[in-house]
Amino acid sequence: MTNPHPLQVNELMAELTGRTVEAFSLWADANQKVLQELVDLSAGTAREGARLYAEIQSSALEAVKEGQAYLLRRQHAIQDAPRDPLGAYRKGALESAESAQKTFRLLEGTAQAMTRSAERLQVTAEADVLREEVSVLREQLRALEERLEKKREK
């Protein structure tokens, strides 16, 4: 076994150092892109959460207003009940049914808002950018490895 020439060893070490720095650079670029995607996803999630909160808050406010209006209407109906008990009962039953329908529509609207929000978040989270970045990094590292193999074979 012969000792390699010192110049060859130095060239090999310089080549290995350069390839190592290049590999670290590829990893750093990939990490930066992945972190940027995560930041974008977090920001999108926060925006979507604020939008959903506003929609739900609006529905809740509308429900409170409807509840107050219903109580005021019932208060007037109770005052008129001694004069026309059957009419007051009929009117109360009708208003109760209408109020239940309005409440159901508000709940349905809230459920739809939550569904739309979940769908928007899913579309955002399914971004293929992260998968693509990992694939690109893998290919770049393979190319780097192949160049190193070819250099070693020489």
DRENFI-519748 format. One record per atom (N, C-alpha, C, O): x negated, y, z negated; residue in three letters. Coordinates in pm, whole numbers, padded with zeros to 5 digits, always signed. Atoms other than C-alpha are relative to their C-alpha. Example, Ala and Ser with C-alpha at 12.3 -4.5 7.8 and 13.67 -1.06 7.14 Angstrom:
BEGIN
-00089-00119+00000Ala -01230-00450-00780Ala -00090+00120+00000Ala -00194+00118-00066Ala +00082-00119+00006Ser -01367-00106-00714Ser +00077+00109-00073Ser +00026+00220-00090Ser 
END
This chain:
BEGIN
-00084-00116+00000Met +00000+00000+00000Met -00089+00124+00000Met -00179+00137-00083Met +00082-00120-00012Thr -00144+00332+00105Thr +00068+00115-00069Thr +00191+00122-00077Thr -00054-00121+00063Asn -00102+00655-00077Asn +00044+00098+00109Asn -00031+00121+00204Asn -00044-00096-00100Pro +00104+00907+00119Pro -00086+00125-00007Pro -00140+00160-00112Pro +00077-00123-00009His -00070+01219+00231His +00068+00107-00086His +00190+00118-00084His -00061-00102+00086Pro -00019+01507-00015Pro +00088+00098+00078Pro +00188+00147+00025Pro -00080-00092-00080Leu +00114+01726+00266Leu +00137-00061+00030Leu +00237+00010+00030Leu -00127+00067-00025Gln +00382+01466+00347Gln +00089+00001-00124Gln +00211+00020-00115Gln -00075-00001+00126Val +00485+01447-00019Val +00059+00139-00022Val +00175+00152-00061Val -00048-00137+00018Asn +00512+01826-00035Asn +00114+00031+00096Asn +00212+00096+00059Asn -00106-00023-00098Glu +00718+01834+00285Glu +00129-00072-00043Glu +00239-00017-00033Glu -00117+00077+00044Leu +00947+01561+00152Leu +00067+00068-00120Leu +00190+00078-00124Leu -00055-00068+00117Met +00992+01743-00180Met +00070+00130+00040Met +00176+00163-00012Met -00062-00124-00047Ala +01063+02070+00000Ala +00132-00032+00071Ala +00231+00039+00053Ala -00122+00041-00070Glu +01317+01892+00222Glu +00108-00042-00099Glu +00224-00003-00085Glu -00097+00043+00100Leu +01485+01726-00077Leu +00055+00119-00079Leu +00174+00125-00107Leu -00044-00119+00074Thr +01497+02055-00265Thr +00096+00083+00085Thr +00198+00129+00035Thr -00088-00075-00091Gly +01648+02231+00036Gly +00135-00066+00016Gly +00238+00001+00014Gly -00126+00073-00016Arg +01910+01960+00083Arg +00083+00005-00129Arg +00205+00014-00125Arg -00070-00008+00128Thr +01993+01967-00287Thr +00065+00137-00017Thr +00181+00147-00059Thr -00055-00136+00007Val +02040+02344-00278Val +00119+00012+00095Val +00219+00075+00062Val -00109-00005-00097Glu +02256+02303+00033Glu +00123-00074-00053Glu +00236-00027-00036Glu -00112+00076+00057Ala +02469+02037-00140Ala +00068+00078-00111Ala +00191+00082-00118Ala -00058-00081+00107Phe +02516+02259-00445Phe +00078+00118+00057Phe +00183+00156+00005Phe -00069-00111-00065Ser +02612+02544-00216Ser +00135-00045+00056Ser +00234+00027+00043Ser -00126+00054-00051Leu +02876+02326-00047Leu +00100-00021-00113Leu +00218+00013-00101Leu -00089+00022+00116Trp +03016+02226-00386Trp +00050+00133-00055Trp +00168+00144-00090Trp -00042-00130+00053Ala +03022+02588-00503Ala +00106+00064+00089Ala +00204+00120+00039Ala -00099-00055-00093Asp +03209+02699-00189Asp +00134-00072-00016Asp +00240-00009-00019Asp -00124+00078+00015Ala +03461+02418-00229Ala +00069+00034-00132Ala +00190+00051-00137Ala -00057-00036+00130Asn +03509+02499-00598Asn +00066+00137+00005Asn +00175+00156-00051Asn -00057-00134-00010Gln +03567+02864-00517Gln +00134-00003+00073Gln +00230+00061+00030Gln -00125+00008-00076Lys +03833+02779-00258Lys +00110-00069-00080Lys +00224-00025-00079Lys -00098+00073+00081Val +04006+02529-00488Val +00050+00089-00114Val +00170+00094-00141Val -00041-00089+00108Leu +04006+02776-00777Leu +00088+00114+00051Leu +00184+00154-00016Leu -00083-00105-00059Gln +04146+03047-00549Gln +00141-00052+00026Gln +00240+00018+00003Gln -00132+00059-00024Glu +04428+02812-00450Glu +00076-00018-00131Glu +00196+00005-00137Glu -00066+00015+00130Leu +04499+02737-00816Leu +00047+00134-00055Leu +00156+00142-00113Leu -00042-00135+00043Val +04508+03109-00896Val +00122+00044+00079Val +00217+00098+00022Val -00115-00036-00083Asp +04743+03167-00603Asp +00125-00077-00043Asp +00234-00021-00050Asp -00111+00082+00045Leu +04962+02880-00720Leu +00054+00051-00134Leu +00176+00059-00153Leu -00043-00053+00130Ser +04970+03019-01075Ser +00074+00132+00017Ser +00176+00155-00048Ser -00067-00128-00023Ala +05060+03365-00949Ala +00138-00022+00064Ala +00235+00044+00026Ala -00128+00032-00063Gly +05333+03221-00728Gly +00100-00057-00100Gly +00218-00025-00096Gly -00086+00058+00104Thr +05469+03021-01019Thr +00051+00108-00094Thr +00167+00106-00134Thr -00042-00109+00088Ala +05475+03332-01238Ala +00105+00087+00068Ala +00205+00125+00006Ala -00100-00080-00073Arg +05658+03531-00968Arg +00133-00072+00008Arg +00239-00012-00012Arg -00122+00078-00011Glu +05908+03252-00920Glu +00070-00009-00135Glu +00193-00004-00141Glu -00060+00003+00134Gly +05962+03226-01295Gly +00069+00131-00034Gly +00178+00131-00092Gly -00061-00131+00024Ala +06030+03600-01317Ala +00128+00015+00083Ala +00228+00067+00034Ala -00118-00007-00087Arg +06273+03579-01024Arg +00114-00084-00058Arg +00228-00039-00065Arg -00102+00088+00057Leu +06456+03286-01180Leu +00055+00058-00130Leu +00176+00054-00153Leu -00044-00061+00125Tyr +06468+03458-01519Tyr +00098+00114+00027Tyr +00199+00127-00042Tyr -00088-00112-00034Ala +06624+03766-01358Ala +00136-00050+00047Ala +00239+00006+00010Ala -00127+00055-00048Glu +06888+03556-01181Glu +00082-00058-00115Glu +00202-00037-00123Glu -00071+00061+00113Ile +06975+03364-01497Ile +00050+00108-00096Ile +00161+00099-00148Ile -00040-00110+00089Gln +06982+03682-01704Gln +00121+00074+00058Gln +00213+00111-00016Gln -00113-00065-00065Ser +07217+03841-01451Ser +00127-00083-00016Ser +00234-00028-00045Ser -00116+00088+00017Ser +07449+03540-01466Ser +00048+00001-00145Ser +00168+00003-00171Ser -00039-00002+00141Ala +07442+03542-01845Ala +00070+00131-00036Ala +00169+00130-00110Ala -00064-00130+00025Leu +07527+03913-01854Leu +00141+00003+00058Leu +00234+00053-00005Leu -00132+00006-00063Glu +07814+03856-01614Glu +00094-00088-00082Glu +00212-00056-00095Glu -00082+00088+00082Ala +07939+03570-01833Ala +00045+00070-00128Ala +00160+00056-00170Ala -00036-00074+00121Val +07930+03791-02143Val +00107+00103+00032Val +00204+00117-00043Val -00102-00100-00039Lys +08122+04066-01962Lys +00135-00067+00024Lys +00239-00015-00018Lys -00124+00071-00027Glu +08379+03815-01844Glu +00064-00047-00130Glu +00186-00040-00145Glu -00052+00043+00130Gly +08415+03677-02197Gly +00065+00114-00076Gly +00171+00098-00136Gly -00056-00117+00068Gln +08471+04024-02339Gln +00131+00044+00066Gln +00228+00076-00003Gln -00121-00039-00072Ala +08726+04107-02070Ala +00113-00098-00031Ala +00229-00058-00048Ala -00101+00101+00030Tyr +08907+03780-02138Tyr +00058+00024-00140Tyr +00179+00018-00159Tyr -00048-00024+00136Leu +08926+03855-02512Leu +00089+00124-00007Leu +00190+00124-00077Leu -00085-00120-00001Leu +09063+04203-02445Leu +00136-00031+00063Leu +00239+00014+00012Leu -00127+00036-00063Arg +09327+04061-02211Arg +00084-00086-00094Arg +00205-00067-00104Arg -00073+00086+00093Arg +09420+03797-02467Arg +00054+00081-00119Arg +00162+00053-00170Arg -00046-00084+00111Gln +09444+04061-02739Gln +00130+00072+00039Gln +00223+00079-00042Gln -00121-00064-00047His +09703+04251-02532His +00114-00101+00013His +00229-00071-00020His -00103+00103-00016Ala +09888+03928-02456Ala +00056-00044-00134Ala +00176-00071-00145Ala -00047+00040+00134Ile +09907+03837-02826Ile +00095+00106-00056Ile +00192+00074-00123Ile -00090-00107+00047Gln +10062+04176-02900Gln +00136-00008+00070Gln +00238+00026+00010Gln -00126+00013-00073Asp +10326+04110-02632Asp +00069-00133-00026Asp +00184-00150+00016Asp -00055+00135+00021Ala +10387+03748-02746Ala +00132-00001-00077Ala +00220-00079-00041Ala -00129+00007+00071Pro +10668+03822-02998Pro +00119+00034+00090Pro +00229-00016+00068Pro -00110-00037-00089Arg +10877+03977-02719Arg +00028-00109+00103Arg +00144-00134+00137Arg -00018+00103-00104Asp +10816+03700-02461Asp -00100-00113-00024Asp -00204-00119+00042Asp +00096+00104+00036Pro +10651+03393-02617Pro -00033-00094+00118Pro -00149-00131+00136Pro +00024+00091-00111Leu +10693+03170-02310Leu -00086+00066+00108Leu -00177+00003+00163Leu +00079-00075-00098Gly +10556+03439-02074Gly -00144+00018-00048Gly -00238+00008+00032Gly +00135-00016+00056Ala +10260+03499-02308Ala -00077-00132+00010Ala -00196-00134+00041Ala +00064+00130-00009Tyr +10189+03125-02317Tyr -00042-00029+00144Tyr -00155-00073+00168Tyr +00029+00022-00142Arg +10208+03098-01936Arg -00118+00085+00045Arg -00210+00037+00111Arg +00106-00092-00038Lys +09989+03403-01890Lys -00134-00043-00062Lys -00238-00036+00003Lys +00122+00046+00068Gly +09737+03270-02146Gly -00058-00124+00065Gly -00179-00134+00083Gly +00046+00122-00065Ala +09719+02930-01980Ala -00062+00032+00136Ala -00166-00024+00173Ala +00050-00039-00131Leu +09670+03089-01638Leu -00135+00071-00011Leu -00228+00041+00063Leu +00127-00072+00020Glu +09399+03325-01763Glu -00110-00093-00050Glu -00226-00077-00012Glu +00100+00097+00047Ser +09225+03039-01944Ser -00055-00082+00115Ser -00175-00107+00123Ser +00045+00078-00116Ala +09214+02837-01623Ala -00088+00085+00090Ala -00191+00038+00139Ala +00080-00090-00084Glu +09085+03137-01426Glu -00136+00026-00064Glu -00239+00027+00004Glu +00126-00024+00071Ser +08823+03207-01692Ser -00091-00122+00008Ser -00212-00109+00024Ser +00080+00122-00010Ala +08710+02844-01686Ala -00060-00013+00139Ala -00175-00056+00154Ala +00051+00005-00137Gln +08676+02862-01306Gln -00115+00099+00019Gln -00216+00066+00082Gln +00107-00101-00012Lys +08470+03182-01329Lys -00126-00048-00072Lys -00238-00032-00022Lys +00116+00051+00075Thr +08248+03026-01594Thr -00068-00112+00077Thr -00191-00117+00083Thr +00057+00108-00079Phe +08202+02717-01379Phe -00078+00055+00119Phe -00187+00006+00149Phe +00071-00061-00114Arg +08107+02934-01079Arg -00133+00063-00045Arg -00234+00055+00026Arg +00124-00058+00052Leu +07852+03119-01293Leu -00103-00110-00030Leu -00221-00096+00002Leu +00091+00111+00029Leu +07703+02790-01414Leu -00051-00063+00129Leu -00168-00100+00139Leu +00040+00056-00129Glu +07700+02658-01059Glu -00103+00090+00067Glu -00200+00042+00125Glu +00097-00095-00058Gly +07522+02974-00941Gly -00136-00011-00068Gly -00240-00004-00003Gly +00126+00015+00074Thr +07262+02931-01216Thr -00070-00129+00041Thr -00192-00131+00060Thr +00059+00128-00042Ala +07209+02567-01120Ala -00058+00011+00140Ala -00166-00043+00167Ala +00050-00019-00136Gln +07170+02666-00755Gln -00128+00083-00001Gln -00222+00055+00073Gln +00120-00083+00010Ala +06919+02936-00850Ala -00118-00083-00049Ala -00230-00068+00000Ala +00108+00086+00052Met +06718+02680-01048Met -00047-00097+00108Met -00166-00123+00120Met +00037+00093-00107Thr +06727+02437-00756Thr -00082+00071+00107Thr -00184+00018+00152Thr +00076-00076-00101Arg +06612+02703-00508Arg -00140+00032-00053Arg -00238+00024+00021Arg +00130-00031+00059Ser +06335+02802-00747Ser -00091-00123+00001Ser -00208-00114+00036Ser +00079+00125+00000Ala +06219+02440-00784Ala -00046-00035+00141Ala -00159-00080+00160Ala +00038+00028-00138Glu +06221+02398-00406Glu -00111+00093+00046Glu -00205+00048+00113Glu +00105-00093-00039Arg +06013+02712-00355Arg -00133-00036-00066Arg -00238-00028-00003Arg +00122+00040+00070Leu +05763+02597-00618Leu -00058-00128+00060Leu -00180-00141+00072Leu +00049+00124-00060Gln +05741+02253-00459Gln -00071+00029+00131Gln -00177-00028+00158Gln +00063-00035-00127Val +05664+02404-00120Val -00136+00064-00026Val -00233+00036+00043Val +00127-00067+00034Thr +05396+02621-00281Thr -00102-00102-00050Thr -00219-00097-00012Thr +00093+00097+00060Ala +05246+02332-00475Ala -00047-00105+00099Ala -00153-00165+00077Ala +00038+00103-00096Glu +05234+02101-00174Glu -00097+00052+00105Glu -00116-00011+00209Glu +00094-00056-00096Ala +04983+02322+00001Ala -00110-00102+00029Ala -00170-00158-00062Ala +00101+00097-00041Asp +04749+02101+00197Asp -00141+00058-00005Asp -00237-00010+00029Asp +00131-00065+00001Val +04465+02349+00150Val -00097-00074-00090Val -00214-00091-00054Val +00090+00070+00093Leu +04325+02161-00149Leu -00050-00131+00061Leu -00169-00162+00056Leu +00040+00126-00063Arg +04327+01829+00034Arg -00095+00026+00116Arg -00194-00045+00134Arg +00085-00034-00113Glu +04177+01991+00342Glu -00140+00039-00047Glu -00240-00001+00012Glu +00130-00045+00050Glu +03901+02154+00137Glu -00083-00118-00048Glu -00204-00122-00022Glu +00073+00119+00046Val +03806+01823-00025Val -00047-00081+00119Val -00158-00134+00118Val +00038+00074-00120Ser +03804+01657+00317Ser -00117+00067+00071Ser -00211+00000+00114Ser +00109-00074-00063Val +03582+01931+00462Val -00128-00019-00079Val -00235-00042-00022Val +00118+00019+00084Leu +03346+01903+00166Leu -00057-00140+00018Leu -00179-00156+00029Leu +00046+00138-00019Arg +03328+01525+00207Arg -00076-00013+00132Arg -00183-00074+00136Arg +00065+00007-00130Glu +03242+01562+00577Glu -00134+00074+00000Glu -00232+00026+00058Glu +00124-00076+00005Gln +02979+01827+00507Gln -00107-00076-00079Gln -00224-00077-00041Gln +00097+00077+00079Leu +02817+01611+00240Leu -00048-00123+00077Leu -00164-00162+00066Leu +00042+00114-00083Arg +02817+01312+00476Arg -00101+00045+00105Arg -00201-00024+00129Arg +00093-00052-00100Ala +02648+01524+00744Ala -00135+00029-00064Ala -00240+00001-00005Ala +00125-00028+00071Leu +02391+01637+00490Leu -00073-00129-00030Leu -00195-00137-00015Leu +00060+00130+00029Glu +02329+01278+00388Glu -00059-00062+00127Glu -00169-00119+00122Glu +00051+00055-00126Glu +02289+01171+00753Glu -00127+00071+00043Glu -00221+00007+00091Glu +00122-00075-00036Arg +02037+01448+00816Arg -00117-00045-00086Arg -00230-00057-00038Arg +00105+00043+00091Leu +01842+01336+00512Leu -00048-00141+00038Leu -00168-00169+00034Leu +00037+00135-00045Glu +01850+00973+00632Glu -00089+00006+00124Glu -00190-00065+00133Glu +00079-00012-00123Lys +01721+01075+00975Lys -00138+00053-00032Lys -00237+00009+00025Lys +00129-00058+00038Lys +01448+01281+00814Lys -00087-00107-00066Lys -00208-00114-00043Lys +00073+00104+00071Arg +01351+00986+00594Arg -00053-00106+00097Arg -00161-00161+00076Arg +00040+00100-00097Glu +01334+00752+00895Glu -00120+00044+00081Glu -00195-00040+00131Glu +00113-00052-00080Lys +01082+00976+01071Lys -00129-00026-00064Lys -00233+00011-00009Lys 
END
